Amino acid sequence: MKSGGRAKSAAVNCILLLVSLGIALLVAELGLRSLEHRKTIKSPKLLCQYDPYLGWAKIPNAEGWFEMPEYKIYEKINSKGLRGPGCPYEKPPGEYRILFLGDSFCEGYSVALDQLFTQRLQVMLNERTDGPEYRTINGGTGGYSTDQELLFFRSEGIKYKPDLVVLMFYENDIWFNNQRRYWRGYKPLFKLEGQELVLTNVPVPAPAASTKSSDNERQLTLKQWLNKNSRVYSFIRKNLKRLVWLNDAFYRLGLAQKPAEIEPQKGTRLPPQFKVWHRRPPPEIVGAWRITEALIAQLKLEVEAAGGQLVLFYIPNKGNIYGDARADTMEKYALSEVDYDLQQPAKDLQKVCERQSIPFIDPTERFREEAGRLDKVGERLYFKIDSHWTAEGHDLAAEILLSHIMAISKPETHATRDND
């Protein structure tokens, strides 16, 4: 009887323990789901939608969180599909408008709106009282290249009647200007017929519909099902690397991958978009540069026809600013100094701007100086892991643009605020 009583008591205790554990897991699951804001968008990719002309475009009035290891930003898109405050197409008298075209650096989803370089620049410009009222308009969209930026200007940017258009140029634009697809999806493609740009791949092919079925859902492994449906499991899984013993236990249960030893990445194949670093570019890069120069020349022509001026701002690769990032890049892809130069795109782009008589801003040296100064106080212009600017990087870009824009937008050529 005594042994039977003890067994019964142990069974009851075990049941109570399992029930308590189940309740605790349920509470944790509900808590994590409530904190997660399940109804808000979690990725900037989802702030975009298919566009038959541009490939993809931001969704008007969309908003949501974008979370990366080094930042978490809540992004809002205005009613016209741009990041930033709404702006009417009609330009008030005495207002000087600056339209920015570019990719994710320009859209700036790595920082809050008030830290975005276009917003900081507008504040800096309007702190002056000896000129017009300035308005900056951010036309940047993650993943865009020069071809999409030209088409965006034609279809939307020109409506704002900008006095100045700043093309924010990053080195991967060169390669993707000659490609019909980017990782976000299909895109428009210009081809050169003689000296004429001809638009192709428009309408852009629509994304393929999902082929997932309920049968596929039922075939998920236990690990896949938990990762898909349990917020508690996902949370623990993300933090396993910090707890080696726990990761090992999960591995033995078949719920996690075996901890892998970190292998050096030396010799990783160089992605085609980085072949622009080659001092003697291969034919495919030469062809991409031809398309790129033609697109820039066409954008200048259309901006000037609309009464504006085009300026090109080169966005330095992080490896050109931080020595450790440069060394890591050279080692990762096994690049030699004889054949490759991370500053080569800037050099070639400057030549393009000289041939096309376009003002060219290369902030590399200024960025290097500021990076050295900030390093002493533990701050950075670029994130350590992510390749985008921090708030300090955006602020510096705004400062650099400020001096150039003040030289271009001479106060005597516009109505001042005192005369409005």
Secondary structure, 3 states (H helix, E strand, C coil): CHHHHHHHHHHHHHHHHHHHHHHHHHHHHHHHHHHHCCCCECCHHHHEEEECCCEEEECCCCEEEEEECCEEEEEEECCCCCECCCCCCCCCCCEEEEEEECCHHHHCCCCCHHHCHHHHHHHHHHCCCCCCEEEEEECCCCCCCHHHHHHHHHHCHHHHCCCEEEEEECCHHHHHCCCCEECCEECCEEEEECCEEEEECCCCCCCCCCCCCHHHHHCCCHHHHHHHHCHHHHHHHHCHHHCHHHHHHHHHCCCCCCCCCCCCCCCCCCCHHHHHHECCCCHHHHHHHHHHHHHHHHHHHHHHHCCCEEEEEECCCHHHCCHHHHHHHHHHCCCCCCCECCCHHHHHHHHHHHHHCCCEECCHHHHHHHHHHHHCCCCCCECCCCCCECHHHHHHHHHHHHHHHHHHCCHHHCCCHHHC
